[in-house]
Amino acid sequence: MRESLSAPLAAAHFTAAQPSAAMAGAPVSGAAPAGPSVSPAYARRHAGSIPALERYAFLGRPGMGLLGLVLLFGLVAFVGMKQNGGYDALVAREGAPWDIAARTLGFEISAVTISGQARLTEKELLAASGVDGRNSLPFLDAAGVREKLMAIPLIKSARVMKLYPNRLVIAVEERRPHALWQQDGRVSVVAEDGVAIDELRDERYLGLPFVVGEGAQKRLPEFLEMLKTLGDLSRRVKAGVLVAGRRWDLDMTNGVQVKLPEDDPGRAILTLLRLQHEARILDKDIMSIDLRETDRVAVRLTEEAVAAREAAAPHKTKKTGG
């Protein structure tokens, strides 16, 4: 007995798992064998494989094969049309494919509202915008349309707005033409600041003040002030001609030329008003009135007036001695 008790405890072969299993309530003899060991790296690597396959499960649904076949034939047809020029002809006639699709869905541009124009017509603005029946509202480049409108010299500002499903609104602000300017035989419409905004194409601008000569458009306020001083007589001014960039001549509607001084042309205009009131000088047979001198007025008669003057003068007879 003593010897058995004195034997070392290490010689006893009891596993630590058996008592633990019993205490947990599971008999040792009925314990299931442990499963195979799986490394964490393997688990992470294959964790998303099943969901990835599930994402493409729709390809196995009924009808997907037919759809793929239709898309394939459509792609082949598109490439063929592109190579033989049929695609370009289709776009030129019906618009881009995406525009065709959008119009089919009800997004055609059925109404274009244009406001703010005064001298430009709706037809001119619509043509400049490039918008026609081939466009669709979703795919219309509003910024591009605005750039096209701003390229018109008469347009000061422009806004382009889409109102779904099928309405386009264009609002413009025009520059105000103030005069006509002729330089080297070319007549342009100019704004108040002298910027040429259009060429004279029709009769819409013929009633505007008319200036001639290099730099005349930059001195437009000065000429307009002279017309204001002339009052009702300004209706008889055909054009203001800037001479050598220094002074003005006024070409009247009856052909009379009024020469104004470089300094203080307003004083000379007051003199012209007085002469017209007192003597109806502009209604005489004269070619020009020179008002450049402050102390005198020089008038040049027409050839007919000179001839009539000579004919009316008394003839002098020479006395002979004898």
PAZAPA-4460 file (N, C-alpha, C; in steps of 0.05 Angstrom, whole numbers, plus 32768, in hexadecimal, padded with zeros to 4 digits):
% residues 322
    n_x    n_y    n_z   ca_x   ca_y   ca_z    c_x    c_y    c_z   seq   type   mol
   8011   7FE8   8000   8000   8000   8000   8011   8019   8000     1      M     A
   8025   8019   8011   8037   8031   8012   8045   8035   7FF8     2      R     A
   804D   801E   7FEC   805B   8022   7FD3   8049   802C   7FBD     3      E     A
   8030   8022   7FBD   801E   802D   7FA8   8017   804A   7FAC     4      S     A
   8016   8052   7FC4   8010   806E   7FC9   8028   8080   7FC3     5      L     A
   8040   8073   7FC7   8058   8084   7FC2   805F   8085   7FA5     6      S     A
   8051   8077   7F94   8057   8079   7F77   8051   8095   7F6C     7      A     A
   8062   809E   7F5A   805E   80BA   7F50   8043   80BD   7F42     8      P     A
   8037   80D4   7F45   801D   80DA   7F39   801E   80DD   7F1A     9      L     A
   8036   80E2   7F11   8039   80E5   7EF4   8034   80CC   7EE5    10      A     A
   8035   80B5   7EF3   8031   809C   7EE5   8014   8096   7EDF    11      A     A
   8002   80A4   7EEC   7FE5   80A0   7EE7   7FDE   80AA   7ECB    12      A     A
   7FD1   809B   7EB9   7FCB   80A3   7E9D   7FAD   80A9   7E9B    13      H     A
   7FA6   80C0   7EA5   7F8A   80CA   7EA2   7F8B   80E3   7E91    14      F     A
   7F7A   80E4   7E7D   7F79   80FD   7E6D   7F68   8112   7E7A    15      T     A
   7F6F   812A   7E76   7F61   8140   7E83   7F47   8145   7E76    16      A     A
   7F43   813A   7E5F   7F2A   8140   7E51   7F13   8130   7E5B    17      A     A
   7F18   8118   7E66   7F02   8107   7E6E   7EF2   8113   7E86    18      Q     A
   7EFF   811B   7E9B   7EEF   8128   7EB1   7EE1   8140   7EA7    19      P     A
   7EED   8151   7E97   7EE1   8169   7E8D   7EC8   8163   7E7E    20      S     A
   7EC9   814F   7E6D   7EB1   8148   7E5E   7E9B   813D   7E70    21      A     A
   7EA1   8130   7E82   7E8D   8127   7E95   7E80   813D   7EA4    22      A     A
   7E90   814F   7EAD   7E85   8166   7EBB   7E73   8177   7EA9    23      M     A
   7E79   8177   7E8F   7E68   8186   7E7C   7E4F   8178   7E76    24      A     A
   7E4D   815D   7E80   7E34   814F   7E7B   7E35   813E   7E63    25      G     A
   7E4C   813A   7E55   7E4E   812A   7E3D   7E5F   8112   7E43    26      A     A
   7E55   80F8   7E41   7E65   80E1   7E47   7E7D   80DF   7E35    27      P     A
   7E93   80D6   7E40   7EAC   80D5   7E31   7EAA   80C1   7E1A    28      V     A
   7E9D   80AB   7E1F   7E9C   8096   7E0A   7E8B   809F   7DF3    29      S     A
   7E78   80B1   7DF5   7E66   80BA   7DDF   7E6F   80D3   7DD2    30      G     A
   7E86   80DE   7DD8   7E8E   80F8   7DCD   7E94   80F4   7DAF    31      A     A
   7E8A   8108   7D9E   7E8F   8107   7D81   7EAB   810E   7D7B    32      A     A
   7EB6   8102   7D67   7ED2   810A   7D60   7ED3   8126   7D55    33      P     A
   7EE9   8133   7D5A   7EED   814F   7D52   7EF0   8151   7D34    34      A     A
   7EE5   8168   7D27   7EE6   816C   7D0A   7F02   8174   7D01    35      G     A
   7F05   8175   7CE6   7F1F   817C   7CDC   7F26   8199   7CE2    36      P     A
   7F3F   819F   7CE6   7F49   81BA   7CED   7F49   81CB   7CD3    37      S     A
   7F3D   81E4   7CD4   7F3C   81F8   7CBE   7F4C   8210   7CC6    38      V     A
   7F5F   8218   7CB6   7F6F   8230   7CBD   7F5F   8249   7CB8    39      S     A
   7F64   825E   7CC8   7F57   8278   7CC3   7F5B   8283   7CA8    40      P     A
   7F74   8280   7C9D   7F7A   828C   7C83   7F69   827F   7C6D    41      A     A
   7F65   8265   7C6F   7F54   8256   7C5B   7F37   8260   7C5C    42      Y     A
   7F2E   8264   7C75   7F12   826D   7C79   7F0E   8288   7C6D    43      A     A
   7F21   829A   7C71   7F1E   82B5   7C66   7F1F   82B5   7C48    44      R     A
   7F30   82A4   7C3C   7F34   82A3   7C1F   7F1A   829A   7C11    45      R     A
   7F0C   8287   7C1D   7EF4   827C   7C10   7EDA   8286   7C1B    46      H     A
   7EDB   829A   7C2C   7EC2   82A4   7C38   7EAF   82B0   7C24    47      A     A
   7EBA   82BE   7C0F   7EA9   82CC   7BFC   7EA3   82BD   7BE2    48      G     A
   7EAB   82A5   7BE0   7EA8   8297   7BC7   7E8B   8290   7BC1    49      S     A
   7E7C   8288   7BD5   7E60   8281   7BD1   7E4F   8299   7BCA    50      I     A
   7E51   82B1   7BD9   7E42   82C8   7BD1   7E48   82D2   7BB5    51      P     A
   7E62   82D0   7BAD   7E69   82D9   7B92   7E5B   82C9   7B7D    52      A     A
   7E58   82AF   7B81   7E49   829F   7B6E   7E2C   82A5   7B6E    53      L     A
   7E22   82AC   7B85   7E05   82B3   7B87   7DFF   82CD   7B77    54      E     A
   7E12   82DF   7B75   7E0E   82F8   7B67   7E08   82F3   7B49    55      R     A
   7E13   82DE   7B3E   7E10   82D8   7B22   7DFB   82C3   7B1D    56      Y     A
   7DEC   82BC   7B32   7DD7   82A7   7B2F   7DC1   82B0   7B1C    57      A     A
   7DBD   82CA   7B18   7DA7   82D4   7B07   7DAC   82CC   7AEA    58      F     A
   7DC5   82C6   7AE2   7DCB   82BE   7AC7   7DBE   82A4   7ABF    59      L     A
   7DB7   8294   7AD4   7DAA   827A   7ACE   7D8C   827B   7ACD    60      G     A
   7D81   8293   7AD0   7D64   8296   7ACF   7D5A   8292   7AB3    61      R     A
   7D41   828B   7AB0   7D35   8287   7A95   7D35   82A2   7A86    62      P     A
   7D3B   82A0   7A6C   7D3B   82B8   7A5B   7D55   82C6   7A59    63      G     A
   7D68   82C2   7A6B   7D81   82D0   7A6A   7D92   82C9   7A52    64      M     A
   7D90   82B0   7A4A   7D9E   82A8   7A31   7D94   82B6   7A19    65      G     A
   7D79   82B9   7A17   7D6D   82C7   7A00   7D75   82E4   7A00    66      L     A
   7D75   82F0   7A18   7D7E   830C   7A1A   7D9B   8310   7A11    67      L     A
   7DAC   82FE   7A1A   7DC8   8300   7A11   7DCB   82FD   79F3    68      G     A
   7DBB   82EC   79E7   7DBC   82E8   79CA   7DB3   8301   79BB    69      L     A
   7D9D   830E   79C6   7D94   8327   79BA   7DA9   833C   79BB    70      V     A
   7DB6   833F   79D3   7DCB   8353   79D6   7DE2   834E   79C3    71      L     A
   7DE9   8335   79C0   7DFF   832E   79AE   7DF8   8336   7991    72      L     A
   7DE0   832E   7988   7DD9   8336   796D   7DD7   8354   796A    73      F     A
   7DCD   8362   797F   7DCC   837F   797E   7DE8   838B   797B    74      G     A
   7DFB   8380   798A   7E16   838A   7988   7E22   8386   796C    75      L     A
   7E1D   836E   7961   7E26   8368   7946   7E1A   837B   7932    76      V     A
   7E00   8380   7935   7DF3   8393   7922   7DFD   83AF   7925    77      A     A
   7E03   83B8   793D   7E0E   83D2   7942   7E29   83D5   7935    78      F     A
   7E3A   83C1   7938   7E55   83C2   792C   7E53   83C3   790E    79      V     A
   7E41   83B3   7903   7E3D   83B3   78E6   7E34   83CE   78DB    80      G     A
   7E20   83DA   78E9   7E17   83F5   78E0   7E2C   8409   78E3    81      M     A
   7E3D   8407   78F7   7E52   841B   78FB   7E67   8419   78E5    82      K     A
   7E6D   8401   78DC   7E81   83FE   78C7   7E77   8406   78AC    83      Q     A
   7E5E   8401   78A5   7E54   8407   788A   7E47   8422   7888    84      N     A
   7E47   8432   789E   7E3C   844D   789D   7E1F   844F   78A4    85      G     A
   7E12   8439   78A8   7DF6   843A   78AF   7DF0   8447   78C9    86      G     A
   7E03   8444   78DC   7DFF   8450   78F7   7DFF   846F   78F4    87      Y     A
   7E12   847A   78E5   7E13   8497   78E2   7DFA   84A1   78D5    88      D     A
   7DF0   8492   78C1   7DD7   849B   78B4   7DC0   849A   78C7    89      A     A
   7DBF   8486   78D9   7DAA   8484   78EC   7DAB   849B   7900    90      L     A
   7DC3   84A1   790A   7DC6   84B8   791D   7DBE   84D2   7910    91      V     A
   7DC6   84D6   78F7   7DBF   84EF   78E9   7DA1   84F1   78E5    92      A     A
   7D93   84DA   78E1   7D77   84DB   78DC   7D66   84DA   78F6    93      R     A
   7D6E   84CA   7909   7D5D   84C5   7920   7D6A   84CE   793B    94      E     A
   7D84   84D4   793A   7D91   84DA   7953   7DA1   84C3   795E    95      G     A
   7DAF   84C7   7974   7DBF   84B3   7981   7DAD   849D   798C    96      A     A
   7DB7   8484   798F   7DA6   846E   7999   7D9A   8475   79B4    97      P     A
   7DAA   8481   79C6   7D9F   8487   79E0   7D89   849C   79DF    98      W     A
   7D8B   84AF   79CB   7D76   84C2   79C8   7D5C   84B4   79BD    99      D     A
   7D60   84A1   79AB   7D49   8492   79A0   7D3B   8483   79B7   100      I     A
   7D4B   8476   79C9   7D40   8467   79DF   7D31   847A   79F2   101      A     A
   7D3D   8491   79F8   7D30   84A4   7A0A   7D16   84AF   79FF   102      A     A
   7D16   84B5   79E5   7CFE   84BF   79D9   7CE8   84A9   79D9   103      R     A
   7CF0   8490   79D6   7CDD   847A   79D7   7CD0   8478   79F2   104      T     A
   7CDF   8480   7A07   7CD4   847F   7A23   7CC5   8498   7A2A   105      L     A
   7CC2   84AB   7A18   7CB2   84C3   7A1D   7CC2   84DB   7A24   106      G     A
   7CDC   84DB   7A20   7CED   84F2   7A27   7CF5   8502   7A0E   107      F     A
   7CE5   8503   79FA   7CEB   8514   79E3   7CE7   8531   79EA   108      E     A
   7CF3   8543   79DB   7CF0   8560   79E0   7CD9   8569   79CF   109      I     A
   7CC2   856B   79DB   7CA9   8571   79CC   7CA3   858F   79CD   110      S     A
   7CB0   859E   79DF   7CAB   85BB   79E0   7CC4   85CA   79E8   111      A     A
   7CCA   85E0   79DA   7CE1   85F1   79E1   7CD6   860D   79E5   112      V     A
   7CD9   8617   79FD   7CD0   8633   7A04   7CE8   8645   7A04   113      T     A
   7CE6   865B   79F4   7CFC   866E   79F1   7CF2   8689   79FA   114      I     A
   7D01   8697   7A0B   7CFA   86B1   7A15   7D12   86C4   7A16   115      S     A
   7D0C   86DE   7A16   7D21   86F2   7A19   7D2B   86FD   79FF   116      G     A
   7D24   86F2   79E9   7D2E   86FB   79CF   7D1E   8715   79C7   117      Q     A
   7D2D   8727   79BA   7D20   873F   79B0   7D24   8742   7992   118      A     A
   7D3D   8740   7989   7D43   8743   796D   7D47   8728   795F   119      R     A
   7D51   8714   796E   7D53   86F9   7962   7D38   86EB   7963   120      L     A
   7D33   86DB   794F   7D1A   86CC   794E   7D1D   86B1   795B   121      T     A
   7D06   86A5   7963   7D07   868B   796F   7D14   8676   795B   122      E     A
   7D0E   867A   7942   7D19   8667   792E   7D37   8669   792D   123      K     A
   7D42   8681   792F   7D5F   8685   792F   7D6C   8679   7948   124      E     A
   7D5F   867D   795F   7D6A   8672   7978   7D69   8654   7978   125      L     A
   7D53   8649   796F   7D50   862C   796F   7D65   861F   795C   126      L     A
   7D69   862C   7945   7D7D   8621   7932   7D99   8623   793E   127      A     A
   7D9F   8639   794C   7DBA   863C   7958   7DBE   8628   796F   128      A     A
   7DA9   8621   797D   7DAC   860F   7994   7DB2   85F2   798B   129      S     A
   7DAA   85EB   7973   7DAF   85D0   7969   7D9A   85BC   7973   130      G     A
   7D85   85C4   7980   7D71   85B2   798B   7D5D   85AC   7975   131      V     A
   7D57   8592   7971   7D43   858A   795E   7D36   8570   7967   132      D     A
   7D26   8564   7956   7D16   854D   795D   7D27   8534   7963   133      G     A
   7D40   8534   795C   7D51   851D   7961   7D5B   851C   797E   134      R     A
   7D59   8532   798C   7D63   8533   79A8   7D4F   8527   79BB   135      N     A
   7D59   851F   79D2   7D48   8517   79E8   7D50   8528   7A00   136      S     A
   7D3D   852C   7A13   7D43   853E   7A29   7D58   8533   7A3C   137      L     A
   7D58   8519   7A43   7D6C   8510   7A57   7D89   8513   7A4C   138      P     A
   7D8D   850F   7A32   7DA8   850E   7A27   7DAF   8528   7A19   139      F     A
   7D9F   853D   7A1C   7DA6   8557   7A10   7DBB   8564   7A21   140      L     A
   7DD0   856E   7A14   7DE5   857C   7A22   7DDD   8599   7A25   141      D     A
   7DD2   85A0   7A3C   7DC8   85BC   7A40   7DDF   85D0   7A3F   142      A     A
   7DF6   85C9   7A4A   7E0D   85DB   7A4A   7E17   85DF   7A2D   143      A     A
   7E16   85CA   7A1D   7E1E   85CD   7A01   7E0B   85DF   79F2   144      G     A
   7DF1   85DD   79F7   7DDD   85EE   79EA   7DE2   860B   79F2   145      V     A
   7DE8   8610   7A0B   7DEE   862B   7A14   7E06   8637   7A06   146      R     A
   7E1B   8627   7A03   7E33   8631   79F5   7E2D   8638   79D9   147      E     A
   7E1C   8629   79CB   7E15   8630   79B0   7E06   864A   79AF   148      K     A
   7DF4   864F   79C2   7DE5   8668   79C3   7DF7   8680   79C9   149      L     A
   7E0B   867C   79DB   7E1D   8691   79E2   7E30   8699   79CB   150      M     A
   7E32   8687   79B8   7E43   868D   79A0   7E36   86A2   798E   151      A     A
   7E1C   86A8   7992   7E0E   86BD   7983   7E17   86D8   798F   152      I     A
   7E22   86E9   797F   7E2C   8703   798A   7E16   8713   7997   153      P     A
   7DFE   8711   798E   7DE8   8721   7999   7DDF   8717   79B5   154      L     A
   7DE7   86FE   79BD   7DDF   86F3   79D6   7DF2   86FB   79EC   155      I     A
   7DE7   8707   7A01   7DF8   870F   7A18   7DF9   86F9   7A2D   156      K     A
   7DE3   86EB   7A32   7DE2   86D4   7A44   7DCC   86C1   7A3B   157      S     A
   7DCE   86A8   7A44   7DBB   8693   7A3D   7DB9   867E   7A53   158      A     A
   7DA1   8674   7A57   7D9C   865E   7A6A   7D8C   8649   7A5B   159      R     A
   7D93   8630   7A61   7D85   8619   7A55   7D7C   8606   7A6C   160      V     A
   7D62   8601   7A6E   7D57   85F1   7A84   7D46   85DA   7A78   161      M     A
   7D4A   85C2   7A85   7D3A   85AB   7A7E   7D23   85A8   7A91   162      K     A
   7D0B   85A5   7A86   7CF3   85A0   7A97   7CE7   8585   7A8E   163      L     A
   7CEC   8571   7A9F   7CE3   8556   7A97   7CC5   8554   7A99   164      Y     A
   7CB9   8544   7A87   7CC7   8530   7A77   7CD0   8539   7A5B   165      P     A
   7CC5   854F   7A50   7CCA   8554   7A34   7CCA   8572   7A2C   166      N     A
   7CD2   8583   7A3F   7CD1   85A0   7A38   7CEC   85AC   7A3D   167      R     A
   7CF5   85BE   7A2A   7D0E   85CC   7A2C   7D08   85EA   7A2D   168      L     A
   7D15   85F8   7A3F   7D12   8615   7A43   7D2C   8623   7A3D   169      V     A
   7D2B   8637   7A2B   7D43   8647   7A24   7D3C   8664   7A2A   170      I     A
   7D4D   8671   7A3B   7D49   868D   7A42   7D63   869C   7A3A   171      A     A
   7D60   86B1   7A2A   7D77   86C0   7A21   7D74   86DE   7A28   172      V     A
   7D8B   86EB   7A29   7D8C   8708   7A2C   7D9D   8713   7A15   173      E     A
   7D92   8724   7A06   7DA0   872E   79EE   7DB0   8748   79F5   174      E     A
   7DC6   874B   79E7   7DD3   8765   79E8   7DC2   8779   79D8   175      R     A
   7DC3   8792   79E0   7DB2   87A6   79D3   7DC2   87B4   79BD   176      R     A
   7DBA   87B2   79A4   7DC8   87C0   798F   7DC4   87DE   7992   177      P     A
   7DD9   87ED   798E   7DD8   880A   7992   7DDD   881A   7978   178      H     A
   7DEC   880E   7966   7DF4   881D   794E   7DFE   880A   7939   179      A     A
   7E00   8815   7920   7E0D   8807   790A   7E28   8814   7906   180      L     A
   7E3C   8803   7900   7E57   880D   78FC   7E62   8802   78E2   181      W     A
   7E6C   8815   78D1   7E77   880D   78B7   7E95   8811   78B8   182      Q     A
   7EA3   87FC   78B0   7EC0   87FD   78AE   7EC9   87EC   7897   183      Q     A
   7ED8   87F8   7884   7EE2   87EA   786C   7ECB   87DD   785D   184      D     A
   7EB4   87EB   785B   7E9E   87E1   784B   7E8D   87CD   7859   185      G     A
   7E94   87C5   7871   7E85   87B1   7880   7E75   87BE   7896   186      R     A
   7E5B   87B8   7898   7E49   87C5   78AB   7E42   87B0   78C1   187      V     A
   7E48   87B8   78DA   7E43   87A7   78F1   7E30   87B4   7905   188      S     A
   7E22   87A4   7914   7E11   87AD   7929   7E21   87AD   7943   189      V     A
   7E22   87C4   7951   7E33   87C6   7969   7E21   87CC   7981   190      V     A
   7E2B   87C3   7998   7E1D   87C8   79B1   7E26   87E3   79BD   191      A     A
   7E1C   87EA   79D4   7E21   8804   79E0   7E3F   8808   79E5   192      E     A
   7E4D   87F3   79EC   7E6A   87F5   79F1   7E7B   87F3   79D8   193      D     A
   7E6E   87F2   79C1   7E7D   87F2   79A8   7E84   87D6   799E   194      G     A
   7E7D   87C1   79AC   7E83   87A6   79A3   7E71   879E   798D   195      V     A
   7E7D   8794   7977   7E6D   878B   7960   7E5F   8771   7968   196      A     A
   7E45   8770   7966   7E36   8759   796F   7E29   874A   7957   197      I     A
   7E29   8756   7940   7E1D   8748   7929   7E23   8758   7910   198      D     A
   7E1F   874C   78F9   7E22   875A   78E0   7E06   8763   78D7   199      E     A
   7E06   8777   78C7   7DEC   8781   78BC   7DE3   876D   78A7   200      L     A
   7DCF   875D   78AD   7DC5   8748   789B   7DAA   874F   788F   201      R     A
   7D9A   875F   789C   7D80   8766   7892   7D78   8782   789B   202      D     A
   7D5F   8789   7899   7D56   87A4   789D   7D4E   87AA   78BA   203      E     A
   7D52   8796   78CC   7D4A   879A   78E8   7D59   87B1   78F6   204      R     A
   7D72   87B6   78ED   7D83   87C9   78FC   7D87   87E3   78ED   205      Y     A
   7D78   87E7   78D7   7D7D   87FF   78C7   7D75   8819   78D5   206      L     A
   7D65   8817   78EA   7D5D   8830   78F8   7D71   8838   790D   207      G     A
   7D87   8829   7911   7D9A   8830   7926   7DAD   8846   791D   208      L     A
   7DB9   8856   792F   7DCD   886A   7927   7DE4   885D   7918   209      P     A
   7DEF   886C   7906   7E03   8861   78F4   7E1D   8871   78F6   210      F     A
   7E33   8863   78FC   7E4E   8870   78FE   7E60   8862   78EB   211      V     A
   7E74   8872   78E1   7E86   8869   78CC   7EA2   8870   78D4   212      V     A
   7EB5   885E   78CF   7ED1   8864   78D3   7EDE   8853   78E9   213      G     A
   7EF8   8851   78E8   7F07   8842   78FB   7F05   884E   7917   214      E     A
   7EFD   883F   792A   7EFA   8848   7946   7EE0   8856   794C   215      G     A
   7ECF   885A   7937   7EB6   8868   793C   7EA4   8859   7950   216      A     A
   7EA5   883E   794F   7E94   882F   7961   7E9C   8832   797E   217      Q     A
   7EB5   8839   7984   7EBE   883D   799F   7EB6   8858   79AA   218      K     A
   7EAF   886B   7998   7EA7   8886   79A0   7E89   8889   799B   219      R     A
   7E7B   8873   799C   7E5E   8874   7998   7E4F   8886   79AC   220      L     A
   7E55   8885   79C6   7E47   8897   79D9   7E4A   88B4   79D2   221      P     A
   7E61   88BC   79C8   7E65   88D8   79BF   7E53   88DF   79A8   222      E     A
   7E51   88CD   7995   7E3F   88D3   797E   7E22   88D3   7986   223      F     A
   7E1A   88C1   7997   7DFE   88C1   79A1   7DF7   88DA   79B0   224      L     A
   7E0A   88E5   79BF   7E05   88FE   79CD   7E01   8915   79B9   225      E     A
   7E0F   8915   79A3   7E0B   8929   798F   7DF0   8927   7982   226      M     A
   7DE7   890F   797D   7DCC   890B   7973   7DB7   8915   7986   227      L     A
   7DBC   8911   79A0   7DA9   891B   79B4   7DA8   8939   79B4   228      K     A
   7DBE   8946   79B0   7DBF   8963   79AF   7DB0   896E   7996   229      T     A
   7DB2   895F   7980   7DA5   8968   7968   7D86   8967   796A   230      L     A
   7D7C   8957   797C   7D5F   8956   797F   7D51   894B   7966   231      G     A
   7D3C   8959   795C   7D2D   8950   7945   7D3F   894F   792C   232      D     A
   7D53   895F   792B   7D65   8960   7914   7D75   8946   7911   233      L     A
   7D77   8936   7926   7D86   891D   7925   7D7A   890A   7911   234      S     A
   7D60   890D   790B   7D53   88FB   78F7   7D5F   88FF   78DC   235      R     A
   7D6C   8916   78D7   7D77   891C   78BD   7D95   8914   78BB   236      R     A
   7D9F   8908   78D1   7DBB   88FF   78D1   7DBC   88E3   78C6   237      V     A
   7DCA   88DF   78B0   7DCC   88C5   78A4   7DE2   88B4   78B2   238      K     A
   7DF9   88C2   78B7   7E10   88B3   78C4   7E22   88C7   78D0   239      A     A
   7E31   88BD   78E4   7E46   88CC   78F0   7E61   88C0   78E7   240      G     A
   7E72   88D0   78DB   7E8B   88C6   78D0   7EA2   88D1   78E1   241      V     A
   7EB1   88BE   78ED   7EC9   88C6   78FD   7EE0   88CA   78EA   242      L     A
   7EEB   88E3   78EA   7F00   88EA   78D8   7F1B   88E8   78E6   243      V     A
   7F2C   88D6   78DC   7F47   88D3   78E7   7F47   88CE   7905   244      A     A
   7F32   88C3   790F   7F30   88BD   792C   7F30   88D6   793D   245      G     A
   7F2A   88EE   7932   7F2C   8907   7942   7F12   8916   7944   246      R     A
   7F03   8918   792E   7EEB   8928   792E   7ED6   891B   791D   247      R     A
   7EBD   8927   791F   7EA6   891B   7911   7E9D   892C   78FA   248      W     A
   7E94   891F   78E5   7E83   892B   78D0   7E67   891F   78D2   249      D     A
   7E53   892F   78CD   7E38   8925   78CD   7E2E   8925   78B0   250      L     A
   7E28   890D   78A6   7E1D   890B   788B   7DFE   890B   788D   251      D     A
   7DF2   891F   7881   7DD5   8923   7883   7DC7   8913   786D   252      M     A
   7DAD   890E   7871   7D9E   88FE   785E   7D9C   890B   7843   253      T     A
   7D9E   8925   7840   7D9C   8933   7827   7DB8   8937   781A   254      N     A
   7DCC   892A   7825   7DE7   892C   7819   7DF9   8941   7823   255      G     A
   7DEF   8953   7835   7DFF   8968   7840   7E12   895C   7855   256      V     A
   7E2B   8965   7855   7E3F   895C   7868   7E44   8973   787C   257      Q     A
   7E41   896D   7896   7E46   8981   78AB   7E60   8979   78B9   258      V     A
   7E74   898B   78B7   7E8E   8986   78C3   7E90   8992   78DF   259      K     A
   7E94   8981   78F3   7E96   898A   790E   7EB3   898C   7918   260      L     A
   7EB8   899D   792B   7ED3   89A0   7935   7EDB   8989   7948   261      P     A
   7EF5   8986   794B   7EFF   8972   795D   7EF9   8978   797A   262      E     A
   7EFC   8992   7981   7EF6   899B   799C   7EDA   89A7   799D   263      D     A
   7ECB   89A0   79B1   7EB1   89AB   79B6   7E9E   89A9   799E   264      D     A
   7E98   8991   7995   7E85   898F   797F   7E69   8997   7987   265      P     A
   7E62   8997   79A1   7E48   899F   79AA   7E42   89BC   79A3   266      G     A
   7E57   89CD   79A5   7E53   89EA   799E   7E4C   89EC   7980   267      R     A
   7E5A   89DD   796F   7E54   89DE   7953   7E38   89D4   794C   268      A     A
   7E2F   89C1   795B   7E14   89B7   7956   7DFF   89CC   795E   269      I     A
   7E04   89DB   7973   7DF2   89F0   797A   7DF1   8A06   7964   270      L     A
   7E08   8A0B   7958   7E09   8A1E   7942   7DF9   8A14   792A   271      T     A
   7DFB   89FA   7925   7DEB   89EE   790F   7DCD   89F0   7914   272      L     A
   7DC5   89EB   792D   7DA9   89EE   7934   7D9F   8A0A   7930   273      L     A
   7DB0   8A1D   7937   7DA8   8A39   7933   7DA5   8A40   7916   274      R     A
   7DB8   8A38   7905   7DB7   8A3E   78E9   7D9F   8A30   78DB   275      L     A
   7D99   8A19   78E4   7D82   8A0B   78D9   7D68   8A19   78E1   276      Q     A
   7D67   8A23   78F9   7D4F   8A30   7902   7D4C   8A4C   78F4   277      H     A
   7D62   8A59   78F0   7D60   8A75   78E5   7D5F   8A75   78C6   278      E     A
   7D6F   8A63   78BA   7D72   8A65   789D   7D6C   8A4B   788E   279      A     A
   7D64   8A36   789C   7D5F   8A1C   788F   7D77   8A14   787E   280      R     A
   7D8E   8A16   788A   7DA7   8A13   787B   7DA9   89F7   786F   281      I     A
   7D9F   89E3   787C   7DA1   89C7   7872   7D8F   89C3   785A   282      L     A
   7D7D   89D5   7855   7D6B   89D2   783E   7D74   89E1   7826   283      D     A
   7D8B   89EE   7828   7D96   89FD   7811   7DA5   89EA   77FE   284      K     A
   7DAD   89F4   77E7   7DBC   89E5   77D4   7DDA   89E7   77DB   285      D     A
   7DE1   89D8   77F0   7DFC   89D9   77FA   7E07   89BC   77FB   286      I     A
   7E22   89BA   77FB   7E2F   89A0   77FD   7E39   899B   781A   287      M     A
   7E42   89B0   7827   7E4D   89AC   7842   7E4C   89C5   7852   288      S     A
   7E4C   89C1   786C   7E4D   89D7   787F   7E65   89D2   7891   289      I     A
   7E78   89E4   7892   7E90   89E1   78A2   7E8E   89F1   78BB   290      D     A
   7E8B   89E3   78D2   7E88   89F0   78EB   7EA1   89ED   78FD   291      L     A
   7EB8   89E7   78F1   7ED0   89E2   7900   7EDC   89FB   790D   292      R     A
   7ED7   8A12   7901   7EE1   8A2B   790C   7ECC   8A37   791F   293      E     A
   7ED5   8A44   7934   7EC3   8A4F   7947   7EB7   8A6A   793F   294      T     A
   7EC5   8A78   792D   7EBD   8A93   7926   7EB0   8A96   790B   295      D     A
   7EAD   8A80   78FC   7EA1   8A82   78E1   7E96   8A67   78D9   296      R     A
   7E83   8A68   78C5   7E77   8A50   78BA   7E7D   8A50   789C   297      V     A
   7E88   8A3B   7892   7E8E   8A39   7875   7E7A   8A26   7868   298      A     A
   7E6E   8A2F   7853   7E5A   8A20   7845   7E63   8A1C   7828   299      V     A
   7E61   8A03   781E   7E68   89FD   7803   7E4F   89F6   77F3   300      R     A
   7E4B   8A05   77DD   7E33   8A02   77CD   7E36   89EA   77BA   301      L     A
   7E1F   89E0   77B1   7E20   89CB   779D   7E26   89D8   7782   302      T     A
   7E2D   89C8   776E   7E34   89D3   7754   7E1C   89E1   7748   303      E     A
   7E04   89D5   774C   7DEC   89E2   7742   7DE8   89FD   774F   304      E     A
   7DEC   89FF   7769   7DE9   8A18   7776   7DFD   8A2D   776D   305      A     A
   7E16   8A24   7768   7E2A   8A36   775E   7E22   8A41   7742   306      V     A
   7E19   8A2F   7731   7E11   8A37   7716   7DF9   8A4B   7717   307      A     A
   7DE6   8A45   7729   7DCF   8A56   772B   7DD7   8A71   7736   308      A     A
   7DEA   8A71   7748   7DF4   8A8A   7754   7E02   8A9B   773F   309      R     A
   7E12   8A8E   772E   7E20   8A9D   771A   7E0D   8AA8   7705   310      E     A
   7DF8   8A98   76FF   7DE5   8AA1   76EA   7DD5   8AB8   76F4   311      A     A
   7DD0   8AB9   770F   7DC0   8ACF   771A   7DD0   8AE8   771E   312      A     A
   7DEB   8AE6   771D   7DFC   8AFD   7722   7DFA   8B10   770B   313      A     A
   7DFA   8B2B   770F   7DF9   8B3F   76F9   7E13   8B3E   76E9   314      P     A
   7E10   8B3F   76CD   7E27   8B3F   76BC   7E33   8B5B   76BB   315      H     A
   7E4D   8B5C   76BD   7E5B   8B76   76BB   7E66   8B7A   769F   316      K     A
   7E61   8B92   7693   7E6B   8B98   7679   7E84   8BA8   767B   317      T     A
   7E97   8BA1   766A   7EB0   8BAF   766A   7EAD   8BC9   765A   318      K     A
   7EB8   8BDF   7664   7EB8   8BF9   7657   7ED1   8BFB   7645   319      K     A
   7ECD   8C04   762D   7EE3   8C08   761B   7EE8   8C25   7616   320      T     A
   7F00   8C2C   7615   7F07   8C48   7611   7F07   8C4F   75F3   321      G     A
   7F02   8C67   75EC   7F02   8C6E   75D1   7F00   8C8B   75CC   322      G     A
***
